[in-house]
Amino acid sequence: MAGMLADKNILVTGVLLESSIAFHAAKLAQEQGANVILTAYGRVSLVERIAKRLPKPVPVVELDVSDRAQLDSLATRVGQYAEELDGVVHSIGASPSDTLGGNFLHAPWDSVAQALHVSAYSFASLSSACLPLMRKGGSIVGIDFDSSLAWPDYDWMGVAKASLESVSRYLARYLGAQSIRVNLVASGPIRTMASRSIPSFDAFVDIWEKRSPIHWDENDPVPTAKAVVALLSDWFPATTGEIVHVDAGLHAVGA
Ligand SMILES: NC(=O)c1ccc[n+]([C@@H]2O[C@H](COP(=O)([O-])OP(=O)(O)OC[C@H]3O[C@@H](n4cnc5c(N)ncnc54)[C@H](O)[C@@H]3O)[C@@H](O)[C@H]2O)c1
């Protein structure tokens, strides 16, 4: 099949609902010729149901990135559907409610540790788990929210995203020798299940409406998904350790 990802095998994590950024990345990847395999965190039958809305049928493999045994068996379980992987999408983030919403100074370490484990360390542990299937090199892409600034209410999730950015650079350093590129897409705000846990999400939307140089639509995950597909493709052959901002230019302007 023709397309930017023709005949590539791509593992996509992070599909929960049709609103998930990962759902749109998987959809576009299929439209661009990829064979997609999804992972599901816990609710496998829900993800299988949502996956039926994709253009083509996909296998769904269970994965909780905080479960060592599931990571250790991932390559074998994914290997039932694809001998090799050409790309991996990390679209995973979670932060307990006591780490968000203005509780920064009082957030307990256990909750912060959970946020860092699931949202940042998992970029490395997922990548390592997929390495046995990436013998020919490939592309790993994660989803970021610009963490060069302190945002209202984003709190320890912002710290987790800063860690994700650093993890991404180290992965680029350590996986380059295996011809694996590692990049992030720093997305503007999009209405998803994860965004509902950010109390001042509407304030973000207001900031984007007032300040972004070009129009941003918080109900449209497609621009972010397009960047993911582009980074998975052969069209960024010399780009790694990069953060591509898909935020209507907001990161580039002041007040
Ligand atoms: N929505 C936004 O405004 C926005 C902006 C920038 C970046 N992001 C990032 O995009 C990514 C995807 O989020 P989304 O907005 O599509 O929301 P979403 O709620 O649809 O997706 C988050 C996913 O994380 C998964 N997840 C949570 N804990 C997990 C675990 N232990 N193991 C495996 N998977 C787990 C959930 O199952 C879900 O599929 C996240 O990294 C998020 O931080 C979102």
The ligand as a Gaussian input file, in Angstrom:
#p B3LYP/6-31G(d) Opt

LIG

0 1
 N       -4.643000      16.422000      25.790000
 C       -3.733000      17.367000      25.826000
 O       -4.028000      18.577000      25.929000
 C       -2.280000      17.009000      25.720000
 C       -1.340000      18.024000      25.383000
 C       -0.002000      17.687000      25.306000
 C        0.412000      16.389000      25.563000
 N       -0.530000      15.420000      25.885000
 C       -0.058000      14.071000      26.137000
 O       -0.594000      13.202000      25.171000
 C       -0.538000      11.867000      25.682000
 C       -1.870000      11.182000      25.442000
 O       -2.889000      11.787000      26.213000
 P       -4.330000      12.149000      25.632000
 O       -4.494000      13.629000      25.838000
 O       -4.539000      11.558000      24.299000
 O       -5.310000      11.495000      26.712000
 P       -5.898000       9.999000      26.872000
 O       -6.490000       9.994000      28.232000
 O       -6.765000       9.669000      25.732000
 O       -4.585000       9.105000      26.821000
 C       -3.750000       8.860000      27.941000
 C       -3.409000       7.385000      27.856000
 O       -2.475000       7.006000      28.886000
 C       -2.781000       5.664000      29.192000
 N       -2.170000       5.253000      30.456000
 C       -2.314000       5.803000      31.682000
 N       -1.623000       5.080000      32.603000
 C       -1.028000       4.060000      31.926000
 C       -0.198000       2.967000      32.299000
 N        0.159000       2.764000      33.581000
 N        0.230000       2.103000      31.334000
 C       -0.114000       2.284000      30.046000
 N       -0.917000       3.295000      29.622000
 C       -1.366000       4.159000      30.561000
 C       -4.314000       5.655000      29.255000
 O       -4.825000       4.334000      29.181000
 C       -4.647000       6.488000      28.036000
 O       -4.794000       5.662000      26.908000
 C       -0.142000      12.004000      27.155000
 O        1.246000      11.808000      27.279000
 C       -0.477000      13.450000      27.447000
 O        0.253000      13.974000      28.546000
 C       -1.850000      15.704000      25.947000

